[in-house]
Amino acid sequence: MSLEHSENRKKKDIIAAIPNWGWLVISLLVAVALWFWLSVNPSTARSFPFIPEVLKALKTMIERGVLWNDFSSSMISVILGFILGFVTAVPVAFLMAWYRPVRYIVEPWIQFIRNIPPLAYVPLVVIAAGVGRRPQVIVIWMATFLIMCVTIYQASAMWMRR
């Protein structure tokens, strides 16, 4: 057995000896170290404040009584976007799976739009829908609709082939 093979085996044994929770701890420590480095780097410190500053800002928001209002407002937008995405994706996906003409007309557009990240549409949606909750819901709807439509279509088409 060569020395190199023996060293590789030792490395594999060490890696195998670390339990799953150990990898989670290592991952979290690496993330915190990266966050710390970004927080002390002058070019990124403003965008990545470190944990004490974030906790201080959280405490201020709680004391001012705005945390729950901001959180609930965001959750309303997210929930509305998801519900609208689901309600519109299910019938479109089933129609695509059941009727070939619908699939031929709709699927190319969904596949085309799906390849553009939903965040890229934010400026266009804000221009078209204005500022406020409406553009938030539209962007979340768009992301949800596209993913759900493709997933539901593929699952239902596969189920129908059985």
DAHU-V600428 format. One record per pair of residues at least 4 apart in sequence whose C-alpha atoms are under 8 Angstrom apart, sorted by sequence separation. I is the first residue (numbers start at 1). GAP is how many residues later the second one is. If there is no record, write none. Layout:
I_GAP, I_GAP
This chain:
1_4, 2_4, 3_4, 4_4, 5_4, 6_4, 7_4, 8_4, 9_4, 10_4, 11_4, 12_4, 13_4, 14_4, 18_4, 19_4, 20_4, 21_4, 22_4, 23_4, 24_4, 25_4, 26_4, 27_4, 28_4, 29_4, 30_4, 31_4, 32_4, 33_4, 34_4, 35_4, 36_4, 37_4, 40_4, 41_4, 42_4, 44_4, 45_4, 49_4, 50_4, 51_4, 52_4, 53_4, 54_4, 55_4, 56_4, 57_4, 58_4, 59_4, 60_4, 61_4, 62_4, 65_4, 66_4, 67_4, 68_4, 69_4, 70_4, 71_4, 72_4, 73_4, 74_4, 75_4, 76_4, 77_4, 78_4, 79_4, 80_4, 81_4, 82_4, 83_4, 84_4, 85_4, 86_4, 87_4, 88_4, 89_4, 90_4, 91_4, 92_4, 93_4, 94_4, 95_4, 96_4, 99_4, 100_4, 101_4, 102_4, 103_4, 104_4, 105_4, 106_4, 107_4, 108_4, 109_4, 110_4, 111_4, 112_4, 116_4, 117_4, 118_4, 121_4, 122_4, 123_4, 124_4, 125_4, 126_4, 130_4, 131_4, 132_4, 133_4, 134_4, 135_4, 136_4, 137_4, 138_4, 139_4, 140_4, 141_4, 142_4, 143_4, 144_4, 145_4, 146_4, 147_4, 148_4, 149_4, 150_4, 151_4, 152_4, 153_4, 154_4, 155_4, 156_4, 157_4, 158_4, 1_5, 18_5, 39_5, 40_5, 49_5, 61_5, 62_5, 96_5, 102_5, 125_5, 126_5, 129_5, 130_5, 38_6, 39_6, 61_6, 62_6, 96_6, 97_6, 129_6, 38_7, 39_7, 95_7, 96_7, 39_8, 95_8, 39_9, 58_9, 126_9, 38_10, 39_10, 96_10, 125_10, 39_11, 96_11, 35_13, 122_13, 125_13, 36_14, 125_14, 35_15, 122_17, 121_18, 119_20, 118_21, 118_22, 118_24, 118_25, 114_32, 113_33, 114_33, 110_36, 110_40, 81_55, 85_55, 77_56, 81_56, 85_56, 89_56, 93_56, 97_56, 80_57, 81_57, 84_57, 85_57, 88_57, 89_57, 92_57, 93_57, 96_57, 97_57, 78_58, 81_58, 82_58, 83_58, 85_58, 86_58, 90_58, 94_58, 77_59, 78_59, 81_59, 82_59, 85_59, 86_59, 89_59, 90_59, 93_59, 94_59, 97_59, 98_59, 77_60, 81_60, 85_60, 89_60, 93_60, 97_60, 80_61, 81_61, 84_61, 78_62, 82_62, 86_62, 90_62, 94_62, 77_63, 81_63, 85_63, 89_63, 93_63
